Each structure stands twice: as structure tokens, then as C-alpha cells.
Amino acid sequence: MATVRIYKIGKAEKDCVLFHDGDAGLRVKFADDWAMTKEDRAAGFHALEGKRAAIPVDGPFQVGIDFLPSDLDRCERVILLPLPIASVESL
């Protein structure tokens, strides 16, 4: 189980996405991989602007956008997606 911080997905730019919460923000620049270009990956976040995203506090960078409620322990489960990242910059 990973500990995550919840951000809002901000503006999707040419090859990066901005994430923000009340205290902090991140600029995440994507890298190309065999499946997609960095520009296509960033463009995929346009439809998600304003939605919640979970980002692990420790470990490899991943983004979780699917939140699954759990009645057993009154918390949410999130599916983390590994993405090819060129850089993560604190704002």
C-alpha cells in the first residue's frame, strides 16, 4: 500500500501537466515511450483538468485518477498508473 497526496489536475500544457493543492504544486514533464509521445500523453490530461489525482509520496512517480470507495475501512482505493516521466518540478 502506498501513501499518496491528493492534488487537483491543473492545466495540461504541450508536454506536461500541472498538479496543485492548497499548499503546493507540481509540474510533471512527460517522456516519450514506445506507446505514446510526451505531447499525446499530456493532451490526454485535458479532459481530466479539475479532477482529483493521487500521487505517491515515496517511490516511483505514478498518477492515480480512478478512486474506488471501500465500505470496509471507510477509505478509498486508487489505481496508480505508471507514466514515463522526464522531470517533476515543485512549484
PyMOL commands that set and color helices and strands:
alter all, ss='L'
color gray80, all
select helices_A, chain A and resi 38-43+46-48
alter helices_A, ss='H'
color red, helices_A
select strands_A, chain A and resi 4-12+16-20+25-30+52-56+62-70+75-82+85-90
alter strands_A, ss='S'
color yellow, strands_A
deselect
rebuild
show_as cartoon
